[in-house]
Amino acid sequence: MEKLTPQEEQAMQALWKLKEGGVVKDILETYPEPQPPYTTLASTMKNLEKKGYVKSRRYGNVYWYEPALSSESYSEKMLSGIIDNYFQSSYRSLVAFFAKNEKISRDDLEEIVKLIEKQK
């Protein structure tokens, strides 16, 4: 999938908050202030549709938008891309990076190990 711009990612986050989808006005209402102009968000939604991230249905002269993929699926794809591109496809390298930069604690690591062992 094509990478999202920050503006597109913010629109997707807003759409995921709605769960069922919505019209541009609904999506806009989930934005914090200052909200982008209505027309800007409408254009962003059309771009997301072209990229395959959202589906739309027309009702009269408005479009109902809904996500074409879940936030979990998107997160997984983006994280996999980061790991492939920056950590040589190694989750171990990712965890080592965070440990080295003191972004993850020993307690966090122990909890991760417990989760892994629980999966076995």
C-alpha positions as CSV (number, residue, x, y, z in Angstrom):
1,M,0.0,0.0,0.0
2,E,1.0,3.5,-0.7
3,K,2.3,5.5,2.3
4,L,0.0,8.1,3.7
5,T,0.9,11.8,4.1
6,P,0.5,13.2,7.6
7,Q,-2.8,14.9,6.5
8,E,-4.1,11.6,5.2
9,E,-3.1,9.7,8.3
10,Q,-4.9,12.2,10.4
11,A,-8.0,11.8,8.3
12,M,-7.8,8.0,8.7
13,Q,-7.4,8.3,12.5
14,A,-10.5,10.5,12.5
15,L,-12.4,8.0,10.4
16,W,-11.3,5.0,12.6
17,K,-12.7,6.9,15.6
18,L,-16.1,6.9,14.0
19,K,-16.0,3.1,13.7
20,E,-19.0,2.9,11.3
21,G,-17.8,5.6,9.0
22,G,-19.4,8.9,8.1
23,V,-19.7,11.9,5.9
24,V,-17.0,14.6,5.7
25,K,-18.9,16.7,8.3
26,D,-18.9,13.7,10.8
27,I,-15.2,13.1,10.2
28,L,-14.4,16.8,10.6
29,E,-16.1,16.9,14.0
30,T,-13.6,14.4,15.4
31,Y,-10.7,16.7,14.6
32,P,-9.2,18.9,17.3
33,E,-9.1,22.7,16.8
34,P,-8.1,24.2,14.5
35,Q,-10.0,22.0,12.1
36,P,-9.0,21.9,8.4
37,P,-11.4,23.5,5.9
38,Y,-14.3,21.2,4.8
39,T,-13.1,21.2,1.2
40,T,-9.5,20.2,2.2
41,L,-10.8,17.2,4.2
42,A,-13.2,16.3,1.3
43,S,-10.2,16.3,-1.1
44,T,-8.1,14.2,1.4
45,M,-10.9,11.7,1.6
46,K,-11.0,11.4,-2.3
47,N,-7.2,10.8,-2.3
48,L,-7.6,8.1,0.4
49,E,-10.2,6.5,-1.7
50,K,-7.9,6.5,-4.8
51,K,-5.2,4.9,-2.7
52,G,-7.6,2.2,-1.5
53,Y,-7.7,3.2,2.2
54,V,-11.4,4.1,2.2
55,K,-14.6,3.1,0.4
56,S,-17.4,5.5,-0.4
57,R,-21.1,5.4,-1.2
58,R,-22.9,8.3,-2.7
59,Y,-26.2,9.4,-1.1
60,G,-27.7,12.3,-3.1
61,N,-24.9,14.8,-3.2
62,V,-22.9,13.6,-0.2
63,Y,-20.5,10.7,0.2
64,W,-20.4,8.2,3.1
65,Y,-16.9,7.1,3.8
66,E,-15.8,4.0,5.7
67,P,-12.3,2.5,6.2
68,A,-11.2,-0.2,3.8
69,L,-8.8,-1.5,6.4
70,S,-8.7,-1.5,10.2
71,S,-6.3,0.7,12.2
72,E,-4.6,-2.5,13.4
73,S,-4.0,-3.7,9.8
74,Y,-2.6,-0.3,8.9
75,S,-0.3,-0.2,12.0
76,E,0.9,-3.7,11.2
77,K,1.8,-2.8,7.6
78,M,3.5,0.4,8.6
79,L,5.5,-1.2,11.4
80,S,6.5,-4.0,9.2
81,G,7.8,-1.5,6.7
82,I,9.8,0.4,9.3
83,I,11.3,-2.9,10.6
84,D,12.2,-4.0,7.1
85,N,13.6,-0.6,6.0
86,Y,15.4,0.5,9.2
87,F,16.1,-2.7,11.2
88,Q,17.0,-5.2,8.5
89,S,13.7,-7.1,9.1
90,S,14.8,-7.9,12.7
91,Y,12.5,-7.3,15.6
92,R,15.5,-8.0,17.8
93,S,17.3,-5.0,16.3
94,L,14.2,-2.9,16.9
95,V,14.0,-3.8,20.6
96,A,17.8,-3.4,21.0
97,F,17.5,0.1,19.5
98,F,14.8,1.1,22.1
99,A,16.8,-0.5,24.9
100,K,20.0,1.3,23.9
101,N,18.2,4.6,23.7
102,E,16.5,4.0,27.0
103,K,13.0,4.1,25.5
104,I,12.0,0.8,26.9
105,S,12.4,-0.3,30.5
106,R,13.5,-3.6,32.0
107,D,10.0,-4.1,33.3
108,D,8.6,-3.6,29.8
109,L,11.0,-6.1,28.4
110,E,10.1,-8.7,31.1
111,E,6.4,-8.2,30.2
112,I,7.2,-8.7,26.5
113,V,9.0,-12.0,27.4
114,K,6.0,-13.1,29.4
115,L,3.7,-12.4,26.5
116,I,5.9,-14.3,24.1
117,E,6.1,-17.3,26.5
118,K,2.3,-17.2,27.0
119,Q,1.8,-17.5,23.2
120,K,3.8,-20.8,23.1
